[in-house]
Amino acid sequence: MNSAASGAGKFRDPWVIRKRLDELGTNMAQIAKKIDVSPNLVHATVKGAKNNRRVLTALLEVGCSPKILSLPEDMKEMK
C-alpha cells in the first residue's frame, strides 16, 4: 500500500516541501542518507507517488508540518 495514486500523497506539493526543507537547512538527498534509503524513494514520496512511512516520519522529525505532507490516515496522529 505504498502507492499514493488514490491516497493522501496526491495532495502533496513537492515545491512547498522542498522550500520547507531548504528553510530547515536540509534537502531530500540528506534525508535519504539519514534514513539509509534511496534518494529516488524520498523524491517519489515528496512528489506524492509513494507514501513511504520511513520517509514521511523522517520529514516530520526534521520539522515538516503534517499539513504539507498530506499524511496517510494511519499517520495523522503522528504530530
PDB file with one MODEL, atoms N, CA, C and O in Angstrom:
MODEL        1
ATOM      1  N   MET A   1       0.819  -1.198   0.000  1.00  0.00           N
ATOM      2  CA  MET A   1       0.000   0.000   0.000  1.00  0.00           C
ATOM      3  C   MET A   1       0.858   1.254   0.000  1.00  0.00           C
ATOM      4  O   MET A   1       0.507   2.243   0.644  1.00  0.00           O
ATOM      5  N   ASN A   2       1.965   1.226  -0.706  1.00  0.00           N
ATOM      6  CA  ASN A   2       2.809   2.399  -0.789  1.00  0.00           C
ATOM      7  C   ASN A   2       2.395   3.359  -1.878  1.00  0.00           C
ATOM      8  O   ASN A   2       2.886   4.488  -1.917  1.00  0.00           O
ATOM      9  N   SER A   3       1.508   2.950  -2.762  1.00  0.00           N
ATOM     10  CA  SER A   3       1.080   3.828  -3.838  1.00  0.00           C
ATOM     11  C   SER A   3       0.206   4.934  -3.281  1.00  0.00           C
ATOM     12  O   SER A   3      -0.659   4.697  -2.437  1.00  0.00           O
ATOM     13  N   ALA A   4       0.440   6.132  -3.758  1.00  0.00           N
ATOM     14  CA  ALA A   4      -0.329   7.269  -3.286  1.00  0.00           C
ATOM     15  C   ALA A   4      -1.312   7.761  -4.331  1.00  0.00           C
ATOM     16  O   ALA A   4      -1.945   8.801  -4.150  1.00  0.00           O
ATOM     17  N   ALA A   5      -1.442   7.024  -5.421  1.00  0.00           N
ATOM     18  CA  ALA A   5      -2.272   7.472  -6.534  1.00  0.00           C
ATOM     19  C   ALA A   5      -3.686   7.846  -6.100  1.00  0.00           C
ATOM     20  O   ALA A   5      -4.269   8.794  -6.626  1.00  0.00           O
ATOM     21  N   SER A   6      -4.229   7.114  -5.158  1.00  0.00           N
ATOM     22  CA  SER A   6      -5.576   7.438  -4.710  1.00  0.00           C
ATOM     23  C   SER A   6      -5.592   7.826  -3.236  1.00  0.00           C
ATOM     24  O   SER A   6      -6.660   7.917  -2.631  1.00  0.00           O
ATOM     25  N   GLY A   7      -4.430   8.054  -2.660  1.00  0.00           N
ATOM     26  CA  GLY A   7      -4.359   8.358  -1.237  1.00  0.00           C
ATOM     27  C   GLY A   7      -3.942   9.781  -0.962  1.00  0.00           C
ATOM     28  O   GLY A   7      -3.996  10.656  -1.826  1.00  0.00           O
ATOM     29  N   ALA A   8      -3.526   9.981   0.263  1.00  0.00           N
ATOM     30  CA  ALA A   8      -3.179  11.311   0.748  1.00  0.00           C
ATOM     31  C   ALA A   8      -2.054  11.968  -0.041  1.00  0.00           C
ATOM     32  O   ALA A   8      -2.033  13.189  -0.196  1.00  0.00           O
ATOM     33  N   GLY A   9      -1.127  11.170  -0.537  1.00  0.00           N
ATOM     34  CA  GLY A   9       0.029  11.730  -1.223  1.00  0.00           C
ATOM     35  C   GLY A   9      -0.294  12.541  -2.450  1.00  0.00           C
ATOM     36  O   GLY A   9       0.495  13.396  -2.853  1.00  0.00           O
ATOM     37  N   LYS A  10      -1.437  12.291  -3.051  1.00  0.00           N
ATOM     38  CA  LYS A  10      -1.782  13.030  -4.266  1.00  0.00           C
ATOM     39  C   LYS A  10      -2.002  14.515  -3.992  1.00  0.00           C
ATOM     40  O   LYS A  10      -2.037  15.319  -4.923  1.00  0.00           O
ATOM     41  N   PHE A  11      -2.151  14.883  -2.720  1.00  0.00           N
ATOM     42  CA  PHE A  11      -2.348  16.281  -2.368  1.00  0.00           C
ATOM     43  C   PHE A  11      -1.051  16.993  -1.975  1.00  0.00           C
ATOM     44  O   PHE A  11      -1.073  18.171  -1.621  1.00  0.00           O
ATOM     45  N   ARG A  12       0.076  16.283  -2.037  1.00  0.00           N
ATOM     46  CA  ARG A  12       1.353  16.901  -1.676  1.00  0.00           C
ATOM     47  C   ARG A  12       1.827  17.846  -2.759  1.00  0.00           C
ATOM     48  O   ARG A  12       1.708  17.562  -3.950  1.00  0.00           O
ATOM     49  N   ASP A  13       2.365  18.971  -2.327  1.00  0.00           N
ATOM     50  CA  ASP A  13       3.004  19.911  -3.247  1.00  0.00           C
ATOM     51  C   ASP A  13       4.507  19.809  -3.004  1.00  0.00           C
ATOM     52  O   ASP A  13       5.011  20.329  -2.008  1.00  0.00           O
ATOM     53  N   PRO A  14       5.230  19.139  -3.913  1.00  0.00           N
ATOM     54  CA  PRO A  14       6.660  18.935  -3.680  1.00  0.00           C
ATOM     55  C   PRO A  14       7.446  20.233  -3.536  1.00  0.00           C
ATOM     56  O   PRO A  14       8.454  20.267  -2.830  1.00  0.00           O
ATOM     57  N   TRP A  15       7.005  21.289  -4.189  1.00  0.00           N
ATOM     58  CA  TRP A  15       7.745  22.560  -4.090  1.00  0.00           C
ATOM     59  C   TRP A  15       7.626  23.162  -2.697  1.00  0.00           C
ATOM     60  O   TRP A  15       8.579  23.761  -2.199  1.00  0.00           O
ATOM     61  N   VAL A  16       6.478  23.012  -2.072  1.00  0.00           N
ATOM     62  CA  VAL A  16       6.301  23.506  -0.698  1.00  0.00           C
ATOM     63  C   VAL A  16       7.189  22.712   0.252  1.00  0.00           C
ATOM     64  O   VAL A  16       7.818  23.281   1.145  1.00  0.00           O
ATOM     65  N   ILE A  17       7.238  21.405   0.057  1.00  0.00           N
ATOM     66  CA  ILE A  17       8.076  20.565   0.915  1.00  0.00           C
ATOM     67  C   ILE A  17       9.546  20.885   0.702  1.00  0.00           C
ATOM     68  O   ILE A  17      10.298  21.001   1.669  1.00  0.00           O
ATOM     69  N   ARG A  18       9.965  21.028  -0.545  1.00  0.00           N
ATOM     70  CA  ARG A  18      11.363  21.383  -0.825  1.00  0.00           C
ATOM     71  C   ARG A  18      11.728  22.729  -0.197  1.00  0.00           C
ATOM     72  O   ARG A  18      12.810  22.883   0.369  1.00  0.00           O
ATOM     73  N   LYS A  19      10.823  23.694  -0.301  1.00  0.00           N
ATOM     74  CA  LYS A  19      11.078  25.011   0.297  1.00  0.00           C
ATOM     75  C   LYS A  19      11.250  24.878   1.806  1.00  0.00           C
ATOM     76  O   LYS A  19      12.144  25.488   2.392  1.00  0.00           O
ATOM     77  N   ARG A  20      10.387  24.075   2.434  1.00  0.00           N
ATOM     78  CA  ARG A  20      10.483  23.881   3.889  1.00  0.00           C
ATOM     79  C   ARG A  20      11.794  23.203   4.262  1.00  0.00           C
ATOM     80  O   ARG A  20      12.444  23.593   5.232  1.00  0.00           O
ATOM     81  N   LEU A  21      12.186  22.184   3.491  1.00  0.00           N
ATOM     82  CA  LEU A  21      13.464  21.522   3.761  1.00  0.00           C
ATOM     83  C   LEU A  21      14.613  22.511   3.648  1.00  0.00           C
ATOM     84  O   LEU A  21      15.541  22.485   4.457  1.00  0.00           O
ATOM     85  N   ASP A  22      14.555  23.380   2.651  1.00  0.00           N
ATOM     86  CA  ASP A  22      15.592  24.407   2.477  1.00  0.00           C
ATOM     87  C   ASP A  22      15.621  25.338   3.688  1.00  0.00           C
ATOM     88  O   ASP A  22      16.693  25.682   4.184  1.00  0.00           O
ATOM     89  N   GLU A  23      14.451  25.741   4.160  1.00  0.00           N
ATOM     90  CA  GLU A  23      14.374  26.598   5.354  1.00  0.00           C
ATOM     91  C   GLU A  23      14.979  25.905   6.575  1.00  0.00           C
ATOM     92  O   GLU A  23      15.544  26.551   7.458  1.00  0.00           O
ATOM     93  N   LEU A  24      14.850  24.590   6.606  1.00  0.00           N
ATOM     94  CA  LEU A  24      15.378  23.809   7.723  1.00  0.00           C
ATOM     95  C   LEU A  24      16.848  23.453   7.549  1.00  0.00           C
ATOM     96  O   LEU A  24      17.453  22.832   8.423  1.00  0.00           O
ATOM     97  N   GLY A  25      17.425  23.855   6.402  1.00  0.00           N
ATOM     98  CA  GLY A  25      18.839  23.602   6.165  1.00  0.00           C
ATOM     99  C   GLY A  25      19.162  22.193   5.721  1.00  0.00           C
ATOM    100  O   GLY A  25      20.268  21.704   5.953  1.00  0.00           O
ATOM    101  N   THR A  26      18.215  21.541   5.089  1.00  0.00           N
ATOM    102  CA  THR A  26      18.435  20.182   4.614  1.00  0.00           C
ATOM    103  C   THR A  26      17.820  20.014   3.234  1.00  0.00           C
ATOM    104  O   THR A  26      17.270  20.960   2.670  1.00  0.00           O
ATOM    105  N   ASN A  27      17.915  18.812   2.697  1.00  0.00           N
ATOM    106  CA  ASN A  27      17.321  18.524   1.394  1.00  0.00           C
ATOM    107  C   ASN A  27      16.959  17.038   1.315  1.00  0.00           C
ATOM    108  O   ASN A  27      17.209  16.271   2.245  1.00  0.00           O
ATOM    109  N   MET A  28      16.375  16.658   0.198  1.00  0.00           N
ATOM    110  CA  MET A  28      15.914  15.275   0.061  1.00  0.00           C
ATOM    111  C   MET A  28      17.066  14.281   0.080  1.00  0.00           C
ATOM    112  O   MET A  28      16.921  13.184   0.620  1.00  0.00           O
ATOM    113  N   ALA A  29      18.199  14.640  -0.494  1.00  0.00           N
ATOM    114  CA  ALA A  29      19.354  13.733  -0.504  1.00  0.00           C
ATOM    115  C   ALA A  29      19.857  13.488   0.919  1.00  0.00           C
ATOM    116  O   ALA A  29      20.229  12.365   1.261  1.00  0.00           O
ATOM    117  N   GLN A  30      19.869  14.519   1.735  1.00  0.00           N
ATOM    118  CA  GLN A  30      20.311  14.364   3.120  1.00  0.00           C
ATOM    119  C   GLN A  30      19.323  13.522   3.928  1.00  0.00           C
ATOM    120  O   GLN A  30      19.724  12.743   4.792  1.00  0.00           O
ATOM    121  N   ILE A  31      18.035  13.683   3.643  1.00  0.00           N
ATOM    122  CA  ILE A  31      17.022  12.855   4.310  1.00  0.00           C
ATOM    123  C   ILE A  31      17.258  11.394   3.945  1.00  0.00           C
ATOM    124  O   ILE A  31      17.237  10.522   4.813  1.00  0.00           O
ATOM    125  N   ALA A  32      17.482  11.129   2.664  1.00  0.00           N
ATOM    126  CA  ALA A  32      17.720   9.756   2.191  1.00  0.00           C
ATOM    127  C   ALA A  32      18.925   9.149   2.888  1.00  0.00           C
ATOM    128  O   ALA A  32      18.881   8.004   3.339  1.00  0.00           O
ATOM    129  N   LYS A  33      19.992   9.913   2.974  1.00  0.00           N
ATOM    130  CA  LYS A  33      21.216   9.415   3.617  1.00  0.00           C
ATOM    131  C   LYS A  33      20.976   9.155   5.100  1.00  0.00           C
ATOM    132  O   LYS A  33      21.435   8.151   5.643  1.00  0.00           O
ATOM    133  N   LYS A  34      20.260  10.057   5.745  1.00  0.00           N
ATOM    134  CA  LYS A  34      19.996   9.944   7.181  1.00  0.00           C
ATOM    135  C   LYS A  34      19.243   8.656   7.519  1.00  0.00           C
ATOM    136  O   LYS A  34      19.532   8.021   8.533  1.00  0.00           O
ATOM    137  N   ILE A  35      18.287   8.268   6.684  1.00  0.00           N
ATOM    138  CA  ILE A  35      17.484   7.081   6.996  1.00  0.00           C
ATOM    139  C   ILE A  35      17.867   5.879   6.143  1.00  0.00           C
ATOM    140  O   ILE A  35      17.193   4.849   6.165  1.00  0.00           O
ATOM    141  N   ASP A  36      18.953   6.019   5.391  1.00  0.00           N
ATOM    142  CA  ASP A  36      19.513   4.925   4.600  1.00  0.00           C
ATOM    143  C   ASP A  36      18.518   4.328   3.597  1.00  0.00           C
ATOM    144  O   ASP A  36      18.297   3.118   3.551  1.00  0.00           O
ATOM    145  N   VAL A  37      17.929   5.223   2.800  1.00  0.00           N
ATOM    146  CA  VAL A  37      17.074   4.799   1.694  1.00  0.00           C
ATOM    147  C   VAL A  37      17.565   5.512   0.442  1.00  0.00           C
ATOM    148  O   VAL A  37      18.396   6.417   0.522  1.00  0.00           O
ATOM    149  N   SER A  38      17.059   5.109  -0.699  1.00  0.00           N
ATOM    150  CA  SER A  38      17.494   5.740  -1.945  1.00  0.00           C
ATOM    151  C   SER A  38      16.895   7.138  -2.074  1.00  0.00           C
ATOM    152  O   SER A  38      15.769   7.384  -1.642  1.00  0.00           O
ATOM    153  N   PRO A  39      17.658   8.046  -2.672  1.00  0.00           N
ATOM    154  CA  PRO A  39      17.109   9.379  -2.937  1.00  0.00           C
ATOM    155  C   PRO A  39      15.847   9.315  -3.797  1.00  0.00           C
ATOM    156  O   PRO A  39      14.964  10.164  -3.672  1.00  0.00           O
ATOM    157  N   ASN A  40      15.763   8.308  -4.669  1.00  0.00           N
ATOM    158  CA  ASN A  40      14.574   8.161  -5.508  1.00  0.00           C
ATOM    159  C   ASN A  40      13.325   7.897  -4.677  1.00  0.00           C
ATOM    160  O   ASN A  40      12.243   8.379  -5.011  1.00  0.00           O
ATOM    161  N   LEU A  41      13.469   7.132  -3.593  1.00  0.00           N
ATOM    162  CA  LEU A  41      12.325   6.853  -2.725  1.00  0.00           C
ATOM    163  C   LEU A  41      11.863   8.131  -2.024  1.00  0.00           C
ATOM    164  O   LEU A  41      10.662   8.373  -1.901  1.00  0.00           O
ATOM    165  N   VAL A  42      12.811   8.946  -1.568  1.00  0.00           N
ATOM    166  CA  VAL A  42      12.455  10.212  -0.922  1.00  0.00           C
ATOM    167  C   VAL A  42      11.764  11.118  -1.941  1.00  0.00           C
ATOM    168  O   VAL A  42      10.740  11.731  -1.639  1.00  0.00           O
ATOM    169  N   HIS A  43      12.323  11.198  -3.138  1.00  0.00           N
ATOM    170  CA  HIS A  43      11.735  12.037  -4.183  1.00  0.00           C
ATOM    171  C   HIS A  43      10.309  11.581  -4.504  1.00  0.00           C
ATOM    172  O   HIS A  43       9.402  12.408  -4.594  1.00  0.00           O
ATOM    173  N   ALA A  44      10.107  10.274  -4.677  1.00  0.00           N
ATOM    174  CA  ALA A  44       8.785   9.745  -5.009  1.00  0.00           C
ATOM    175  C   ALA A  44       7.784  10.009  -3.886  1.00  0.00           C
ATOM    176  O   ALA A  44       6.605  10.252  -4.146  1.00  0.00           O
ATOM    177  N   THR A  45       8.246   9.962  -2.655  1.00  0.00           N
ATOM    178  CA  THR A  45       7.367  10.227  -1.517  1.00  0.00           C
ATOM    179  C   THR A  45       7.019  11.707  -1.441  1.00  0.00           C
ATOM    180  O   THR A  45       5.859  12.062  -1.228  1.00  0.00           O
ATOM    181  N   VAL A  46       8.010  12.567  -1.613  1.00  0.00           N
ATOM    182  CA  VAL A  46       7.762  14.011  -1.595  1.00  0.00           C
ATOM    183  C   VAL A  46       6.827  14.398  -2.743  1.00  0.00           C
ATOM    184  O   VAL A  46       5.948  15.244  -2.580  1.00  0.00           O
ATOM    185  N   LYS A  47       7.024  13.778  -3.886  1.00  0.00           N
ATOM    186  CA  LYS A  47       6.205  14.060  -5.065  1.00  0.00           C
ATOM    187  C   LYS A  47       4.770  13.549  -4.899  1.00  0.00           C
ATOM    188  O   LYS A  47       3.857  14.026  -5.574  1.00  0.00           O
ATOM    189  N   GLY A  48       4.575  12.590  -4.009  1.00  0.00           N
ATOM    190  CA  GLY A  48       3.243  12.050  -3.778  1.00  0.00           C
ATOM    191  C   GLY A  48       2.976  10.754  -4.508  1.00  0.00           C
ATOM    192  O   GLY A  48       1.866  10.226  -4.439  1.00  0.00           O
ATOM    193  N   ALA A  49       3.970  10.229  -5.206  1.00  0.00           N
ATOM    194  CA  ALA A  49       3.801   8.965  -5.921  1.00  0.00           C
ATOM    195  C   ALA A  49       3.850   7.779  -4.971  1.00  0.00           C
ATOM    196  O   ALA A  49       3.345   6.704  -5.293  1.00  0.00           O
ATOM    197  N   LYS A  50       4.453   7.966  -3.803  1.00  0.00           N
ATOM    198  CA  LYS A  50       4.530   6.929  -2.776  1.00  0.00           C
ATOM    199  C   LYS A  50       4.195   7.544  -1.422  1.00  0.00           C
ATOM    200  O   LYS A  50       4.236   8.761  -1.244  1.00  0.00           O
ATOM    201  N   ASN A  51       3.868   6.685  -0.491  1.00  0.00           N
ATOM    202  CA  ASN A  51       3.602   7.095   0.891  1.00  0.00           C
ATOM    203  C   ASN A  51       4.513   6.315   1.827  1.00  0.00           C
ATOM    204  O   ASN A  51       4.033   5.669   2.759  1.00  0.00           O
ATOM    205  N   ASN A  52       5.802   6.365   1.595  1.00  0.00           N
ATOM    206  CA  ASN A  52       6.726   5.592   2.407  1.00  0.00           C
ATOM    207  C   ASN A  52       6.754   6.143   3.827  1.00  0.00           C
ATOM    208  O   ASN A  52       7.081   7.309   4.048  1.00  0.00           O
ATOM    209  N   ARG A  53       6.412   5.300   4.771  1.00  0.00           N
ATOM    210  CA  ARG A  53       6.293   5.736   6.173  1.00  0.00           C
ATOM    211  C   ARG A  53       7.624   6.161   6.769  1.00  0.00           C
ATOM    212  O   ARG A  53       7.665   7.106   7.558  1.00  0.00           O
ATOM    213  N   ARG A  54       8.711   5.491   6.415  1.00  0.00           N
ATOM    214  CA  ARG A  54      10.026   5.894   6.949  1.00  0.00           C
ATOM    215  C   ARG A  54      10.393   7.295   6.470  1.00  0.00           C
ATOM    216  O   ARG A  54      10.900   8.108   7.242  1.00  0.00           O
ATOM    217  N   VAL A  55      10.138   7.570   5.207  1.00  0.00           N
ATOM    218  CA  VAL A  55      10.449   8.895   4.653  1.00  0.00           C
ATOM    219  C   VAL A  55       9.552   9.946   5.294  1.00  0.00           C
ATOM    220  O   VAL A  55      10.036  10.994   5.721  1.00  0.00           O
ATOM    221  N   LEU A  56       8.267   9.680   5.365  1.00  0.00           N
ATOM    222  CA  LEU A  56       7.351  10.651   5.965  1.00  0.00           C
ATOM    223  C   LEU A  56       7.692  10.917   7.427  1.00  0.00           C
ATOM    224  O   LEU A  56       7.624  12.057   7.885  1.00  0.00           O
ATOM    225  N   THR A  57       8.057   9.876   8.154  1.00  0.00           N
ATOM    226  CA  THR A  57       8.455  10.050   9.553  1.00  0.00           C
ATOM    227  C   THR A  57       9.709  10.914   9.650  1.00  0.00           C
ATOM    228  O   THR A  57       9.791  11.789  10.512  1.00  0.00           O
ATOM    229  N   ALA A  58      10.676  10.679   8.784  1.00  0.00           N
ATOM    230  CA  ALA A  58      11.903  11.484   8.790  1.00  0.00           C
ATOM    231  C   ALA A  58      11.594  12.946   8.473  1.00  0.00           C
ATOM    232  O   ALA A  58      12.179  13.852   9.067  1.00  0.00           O
ATOM    233  N   LEU A  59      10.686  13.168   7.548  1.00  0.00           N
ATOM    234  CA  LEU A  59      10.307  14.546   7.202  1.00  0.00           C
ATOM    235  C   LEU A  59       9.623  15.236   8.380  1.00  0.00           C
ATOM    236  O   LEU A  59       9.857  16.418   8.635  1.00  0.00           O
ATOM    237  N   LEU A  60       8.791  14.505   9.085  1.00  0.00           N
ATOM    238  CA  LEU A  60       8.173  15.060  10.299  1.00  0.00           C
ATOM    239  C   LEU A  60       9.237  15.389  11.336  1.00  0.00           C
ATOM    240  O   LEU A  60       9.197  16.448  11.962  1.00  0.00           O
ATOM    241  N   GLU A  61      10.188  14.477  11.514  1.00  0.00           N
ATOM    242  CA  GLU A  61      11.220  14.656  12.539  1.00  0.00           C
ATOM    243  C   GLU A  61      12.123  15.852  12.275  1.00  0.00           C
ATOM    244  O   GLU A  61      12.606  16.477  13.220  1.00  0.00           O
ATOM    245  N   VAL A  62      12.362  16.185  11.005  1.00  0.00           N
ATOM    246  CA  VAL A  62      13.220  17.345  10.731  1.00  0.00           C
ATOM    247  C   VAL A  62      12.453  18.657  10.817  1.00  0.00           C
ATOM    248  O   VAL A  62      13.056  19.729  10.819  1.00  0.00           O
ATOM    249  N   GLY A  63      11.114  18.579  10.889  1.00  0.00           N
ATOM    250  CA  GLY A  63      10.338  19.798  11.081  1.00  0.00           C
ATOM    251  C   GLY A  63       9.316  20.133  10.024  1.00  0.00           C
ATOM    252  O   GLY A  63       8.768  21.235  10.030  1.00  0.00           O
ATOM    253  N   CYS A  64       9.041  19.213   9.112  1.00  0.00           N
ATOM    254  CA  CYS A  64       7.983  19.456   8.134  1.00  0.00           C
ATOM    255  C   CYS A  64       6.628  19.303   8.822  1.00  0.00           C
ATOM    256  O   CYS A  64       6.433  18.409   9.645  1.00  0.00           O
ATOM    257  N   SER A  65       5.726  20.160   8.482  1.00  0.00           N
ATOM    258  CA  SER A  65       4.385  20.130   9.058  1.00  0.00           C
ATOM    259  C   SER A  65       3.582  18.960   8.500  1.00  0.00           C
ATOM    260  O   SER A  65       3.665  18.662   7.309  1.00  0.00           O
ATOM    261  N   PRO A  66       2.804  18.293   9.356  1.00  0.00           N
ATOM    262  CA  PRO A  66       1.933  17.226   8.855  1.00  0.00           C
ATOM    263  C   PRO A  66       0.992  17.721   7.760  1.00  0.00           C
ATOM    264  O   PRO A  66       0.622  16.970   6.857  1.00  0.00           O
ATOM    265  N   LYS A  67       0.616  18.976   7.850  1.00  0.00           N
ATOM    266  CA  LYS A  67      -0.305  19.546   6.855  1.00  0.00           C
ATOM    267  C   LYS A  67       0.313  19.545   5.454  1.00  0.00           C
ATOM    268  O   LYS A  67      -0.358  19.174   4.491  1.00  0.00           O
ATOM    269  N   ILE A  68       1.574  19.951   5.324  1.00  0.00           N
ATOM    270  CA  ILE A  68       2.181  19.998   3.990  1.00  0.00           C
ATOM    271  C   ILE A  68       2.540  18.610   3.483  1.00  0.00           C
ATOM    272  O   ILE A  68       2.733  18.415   2.282  1.00  0.00           O
ATOM    273  N   LEU A  69       2.630  17.638   4.399  1.00  0.00           N
ATOM    274  CA  LEU A  69       2.959  16.276   3.990  1.00  0.00           C
ATOM    275  C   LEU A  69       1.733  15.481   3.565  1.00  0.00           C
ATOM    276  O   LEU A  69       1.866  14.401   2.989  1.00  0.00           O
ATOM    277  N   SER A  70       0.543  16.000   3.840  1.00  0.00           N
ATOM    278  CA  SER A  70      -0.690  15.304   3.466  1.00  0.00           C
ATOM    279  C   SER A  70      -0.572  13.826   3.843  1.00  0.00           C
ATOM    280  O   SER A  70      -0.577  12.940   2.988  1.00  0.00           O
ATOM    281  N   LEU A  71      -0.467  13.595   5.134  1.00  0.00           N
ATOM    282  CA  LEU A  71      -0.188  12.254   5.654  1.00  0.00           C
ATOM    283  C   LEU A  71      -1.317  11.258   5.402  1.00  0.00           C
ATOM    284  O   LEU A  71      -2.491  11.628   5.378  1.00  0.00           O
ATOM    285  N   PRO A  72      -0.950   9.991   5.215  1.00  0.00           N
ATOM    286  CA  PRO A  72      -1.959   8.941   5.139  1.00  0.00           C
ATOM    287  C   PRO A  72      -2.712   8.849   6.473  1.00  0.00           C
ATOM    288  O   PRO A  72      -2.199   9.269   7.510  1.00  0.00           O
ATOM    289  N   GLU A  73      -3.902   8.312   6.439  1.00  0.00           N
ATOM    290  CA  GLU A  73      -4.745   8.233   7.638  1.00  0.00           C
ATOM    291  C   GLU A  73      -4.036   7.611   8.827  1.00  0.00           C
ATOM    292  O   GLU A  73      -4.170   8.097   9.950  1.00  0.00           O
ATOM    293  N   ASP A  74      -3.274   6.530   8.595  1.00  0.00           N
ATOM    294  CA  ASP A  74      -2.630   5.835   9.714  1.00  0.00           C
ATOM    295  C   ASP A  74      -1.491   6.620  10.341  1.00  0.00           C
ATOM    296  O   ASP A  74      -0.948   6.206  11.365  1.00  0.00           O
ATOM    297  N   MET A  75      -1.118   7.755   9.740  1.00  0.00           N
ATOM    298  CA  MET A  75      -0.034   8.566  10.304  1.00  0.00           C
ATOM    299  C   MET A  75      -0.501   9.914  10.828  1.00  0.00           C
ATOM    300  O   MET A  75       0.307  10.675  11.363  1.00  0.00           O
ATOM    301  N   LYS A  76      -1.766  10.225  10.689  1.00  0.00           N
ATOM    302  CA  LYS A  76      -2.259  11.568  11.043  1.00  0.00           C
ATOM    303  C   LYS A  76      -2.098  11.917  12.507  1.00  0.00           C
ATOM    304  O   LYS A  76      -2.068  13.099  12.848  1.00  0.00           O
ATOM    305  N   GLU A  77      -1.995  10.943  13.373  1.00  0.00           N
ATOM    306  CA  GLU A  77      -1.848  11.227  14.796  1.00  0.00           C
ATOM    307  C   GLU A  77      -0.390  11.416  15.193  1.00  0.00           C
ATOM    308  O   GLU A  77      -0.101  11.696  16.356  1.00  0.00           O
ATOM    309  N   MET A  78       0.550  11.264  14.229  1.00  0.00           N
ATOM    310  CA  MET A  78       1.979  11.460  14.492  1.00  0.00           C
ATOM    311  C   MET A  78       2.351  12.916  14.285  1.00  0.00           C
ATOM    312  O   MET A  78       2.882  13.270  13.232  1.00  0.00           O
ATOM    313  N   LYS A  79       2.087  13.757  15.252  1.00  0.00           N
ATOM    314  CA  LYS A  79       2.346  15.190  15.081  1.00  0.00           C
ATOM    315  C   LYS A  79       3.439  15.675  15.939  1.00  0.00           C
ATOM    316  O   LYS A  79       3.771  16.860  15.905  1.00  0.00           O
TER     317      LYS A  79
ENDMDL
END
